[in-house]
């Protein structure tokens, strides 16, 4: 890493989503005119931390992947769609979803995509215009570390590049950076931030608000150079010219809840 940088001015609380600027003109329902559609996607796996509920954005669209339906209910969310092969969802919960009028999309167990991927596909194809997706996925690392690795790679898929994507993996928060978009990170000064190149080299990486800045540089997926950077203020800005970057805050929930 390079020498510490001068911190930017603090802007907004740690719970904020990454953003490209949008109109702040309020609409009758209290949302901003031109603001992105907010979609929450809840995956299966282990139960997510209850403290996460306060950090999730308000959304009328909650898409659940299999057992994610039960997790969504436990977080106080109102599911609107349920997708999967239902191999891990209790039959009583599937009946409950039917009775509640939730849109149900069933798939056979022998399929080429995980339930989470199917749910994310529905999110990006079901809504036009600006889109923000918040993913809640808590892989059980002791049981299925392959799920954790595949889900991290999935988040970076080019087919989701048009959406501002933020994911909660237990206590960790992950934001995805694609070219032509500056991603804002909001947290506590001193919080750990790791930058990981996904799928290939990330080029033209430029940061502001991190203790060890990068200025139009490259990060390799085969290097640990981006590990353990630090927020120098309550916000940071990160952009890339090519490739894909994951911003990982491993203790985001415990540091900012």
Secondary structure, 3 states (H helix, E strand, C coil): CCCCCCCCCCCCCCCCCCCCCCCCCECCCCCECCCCEEEEEEEEECCCCHHHHHHCCCCCEEEEECCHHHHHHHCCCCCCEEEECCCCCCHHHHHHHHHCCCEEEECCCCCCCCHHHHHHHHHHHHCCCCEEEEEEEECCCCCCHHHHHHHHHHHCCHHHCCCEEEEEECCEEEEEEECCCCEEEECCCCCEEEEEECCCCEEEEEEECECCCCCCEEECCCCCCCCCEEECCCEEEEECCECEEEEEECCHHHHHC
